[in-house]
């Protein structure tokens, strides 16, 4: 009887964020709302099909094996500590993956589809290339296996991660200093808006997708860029065409400049 409750709570939270970004917008949107939201929802549905049909069954099985075979470092620690450690490992693992999608040219081809969006809103959290979900699957399997997370922990992390990306991609202007204060713990709309800047220096910061701890540890956090009128998106000639649904789906398979390499 209690299983639907997390889903209901997530739906209510999602609706609240959607209303909040309409009532208290952080940035002025440049695209027609229905067109922007519609194509992002279609792309999100394609990704959801891949996750539900492939990623979730595979990672769920690994999580069950973790518990029955006592695999992964989370299973070797005392129960409360092990659960927390496994959860943190999953979140940190995604930080590392996010960095890799920007630094490695083959991964950037697909992740670029997400960054091409010139307007950030809740729906931008859904705008990923479906092949991106396939490419990330091996890493997700490693995350689950090494962390030792169990099925309940994996379900909790998925809910946290989903709500987090919906929240920090939203166009919600939090009141007063709430955003800056909350950024000490979580990734916030202003913080992630900086990451979506067309500027290379800004884009190479604020990699966290859940807890902001990882940016602080790696000294990759920036909170000093105004978000009232930022230039978000990708600064290249093909970006306008790649914002469309068909353009986004075919974009990774054409020639494009490689991302700048890190030292």
N, C-alpha and C positions, 0 to 999 in steps of 0.2 A: 504493500500500500504506500510505502514511503518513497518508492523509486521515482514516481513522476515529479516529486517536489523539486529536486535540483533542476529539472528541465523547465518547470514553471517559473522558478526563481530566475533562471537565466533569461527566459523570454521576457519577464517583467523588467529585468535590468536592461536588456537590449532596447526595449520600448522606451524606457526612461532616458537612455542615452540619445535615442533618435529624437525624442521631443526636446531634450535639453539643447542639442546642437542647432535646432531650429529656433528656439526661443533666445538662446544666448550664443550667437555665432562668434567664433574666434577669428575667422578670416572671411573675406568677401569672396564668394564663389564666382568663377568665371564661365562656367558651362551651364547649359540648361539642366535644371535639377532632374527632371524625369529621364532625359537621355543619359545623363551621368550615372544616376542610380540604377537605371534599367540595365545598361550593359555590364556594370559591375556585378549586379545580381546574377546575370546569366553566367558570367565567368566564375562567380562563387559557386553556382550550382554545379558546374562542370567539375570543379575541384572537390566539392562535397561528395560527388559520385565516386571519384577516385579514392578519397579517404574512406568512405563507408564501405566500398566494395573491395578494397585491397589493404590500405594501411591499417585500418582499425582491426580487422580480423587477424592480421599477422602480428601486430604489436600486442594485441590482447592475449594471444597464445604464448608469446614470449613472457609476458607478465605472469601468466598462470604458471609457466614452467619455473620462473624465478622463485615463486612461493613454494611450489612442491619440491623443487630440487635445491632450494636454498642457494640460488645463484645471484651474483652481483653483490657489491659491497654493502648495499642497503640491507641485505638479508643476513649479513654477518655482524651487524651491530645490534645492541638492545632495541627492542621493538619500537618504542617511541622515537628514539634517536635515528634508527634506521629509516623510518618512514620520512622523517624530515630531511635526512641526508639524500635519500633517493629523489625526493621532490626537488631539492635544490640542484641536484645533478642534472635532472631533466631540464630545468630552466637555464642552467649554465651551458648545457649542451646546445641549446638553441641559440644562445648568444654566439657561441663559436661558429655554428652553422651560418648564422646571419652574416658574420664577418666574411666567411668563405664565399658567400654568394656575391659579395662585392669585389673581392680580391681576385677570384679566379674567373677568367674569361668565359669558359663554358657554362659556369653556373650563373654568371651575370647576364648572359643572353636571356635566360628565363626570368630571373629576378627583376631585370630592367622593366619588364611588362608591368610590374607593380609600381615602380617609381615613375613611370611615364605619366601617370594620372596627375593632371595639373591642379586638381582640387582635392583636398583631403576631407573626407567625411567618413561616417561609420561604414559606408559601403566600400571604401577603399581597402578596408581590412579583408574584403572578400575577393579583391581584384588580383588574382594570381593566375599564372598560366597552368593549365592542368598538367602539363609535363613537369612543371616544377614540383608537383606533388609526387610524381614518380621518381624524379631525380633525388629527392630528399629522403625517400623511403629507406635506403640502406643505412643512412646516418641515424634515422629515427630508430631503426632496429638496434643499432649499436647503443644508442642512448638508453633504451629500455633494458637491454641485456646487461650493460655495465653498471647501471644505477641499481639494478636489483629491485626496481619498483614493482609492487604487487598490483593486481587488478583494481582494487579500490583506490590506491594511490594514483594509478594511471588515469582513472576516470576523474579524480579530483584535479589532477594537473591539467587535463584537457579542458575542463570547465574553466579553471583559472586562466589558462592561456587564451582560450577563445574570448572570454569577457575582457581580458586585458587588451588584446589587439583591437577589439571593437571600440573600447574606451579610448585608447591612445591614438587611434586613427581618426577619431571623431572631430568634428568642428566645434566642440564645446568649449566655450570660454568660462573657465571656473572663476568664481568670485575672488576678488582680492588676491591674497598671497597663497590661496589654497593649492594652486598648481605647483608653485615652487616648493611648498612644504611637502606636498604629497610625493614630489619627485625624489625625496630622500629615500622613499621606499619603493614606489612603483613608477613605471613608465607612464608619462602623462601626455595630454594632447600638445602642449607647447614644446615639451621635450622632444617628442617624436616628429613634430612639425619641422624642427631644425634638421633632423636626419633626412627629411624629404626635400630639403633645399636643393636648388640647381647648383649651388656652389659646392665644389669638391671638398673643401675643408669642412664645411658644415655637414655634408652627407657622410663623411667618414667619422662621425661621432654618434653617440646615443644609439648604440646597437641593441641595447636590451629590449626585450619584448615582453617581459613580465616584471620581475624585480629589477630595480635600477642599480642594485648592488654591484653587478658585473661591470658596468661602466665606471663606477667609482673605483673599483679595484684595478681596472686597467687604465684608468685616467683618460677615458674616452668620452666623458660627459661634458656637454656644453649647455649652458642655460642663458647665454648672453646675447642671443639673437632675437630681436623683436619679432613678434608673430602677428602683428596687426595687418601688415601688407607684405608678406614674404613672397618670394618667387619660388614656387615649388614645382617639381617635375624634373624633366631631363632636358638639358640644353643641347639638342642636336636637330638637324633639319628634318629627320624622320619622325620626331616625337609627335607632331600633330596627327599624322596618319596613324601612328601606332596607338593612339588613344581610342580609336574606333574598335569595335568588337572584332571584325575581321582582321584589321591591321594588327591588333594585339596578338591574335592567335598565330599569325604567320610571321610576326616580327623576329622571333628567335632563329628562324631558318633562313634569313637573308644575311648578307654581309653587313657588318657594323664595326665601328671602332672598338677595340678592346679597352677594358677599364685600365686606368693607370696602375702600374704594379707598385707594391709597397717594397721598401728596403727590407 
